[in-house]
Amino acid sequence: MTGVLWNILLALAWAGMTENFTPSNLTIGFLLGLIVLFFARRVVGTPNYPIKICQVLGLQLFTVWELILANLRIAYEVITPNYNMRPGVVAVPLDAKTDAEITLLACLITLTPGTLSLDVAADRSVLYIHVMYVDNDDLEAVRRTIKQGFERRVLEVLR
């Protein structure tokens, strides 16, 4: 939390020095503050802040990319006369343990067209997901995609 406050203060200091408080100048100040905090992270006491910001941006970009791909696949399914869907329910073992990690993972999976989080096991070790496309009946590929894609990035951000 202190990293965010330092970054906001540096952005405001930048805007004050340039005497320009526009959103674009504040954004530039925020990015410059992020660079300064990266180099001064041990002195300021925010060793992970710049890294966490990059991880959050990485999760956001990955989510947008997955949304685009899933929407294109669904659009292709709608405009073609063939029926290419191979739905299935996949049990994905979880490395995520806390409620926040599991909830964020389930929400991101549900947000993506073609996938839907159904349930979490009582011991929180497995997430059940309905998938519209199980290519070549390869459930392990679906599990690997979820674990190496969304789950890995969610755990990076929240841990």
Beta strands, then each sheet from edge to edge (+ up, - down):
strand 1: 88-93
strand 2: 115-120
strand 3: 126-131
sheet 1: 1+ 3- 2+
end
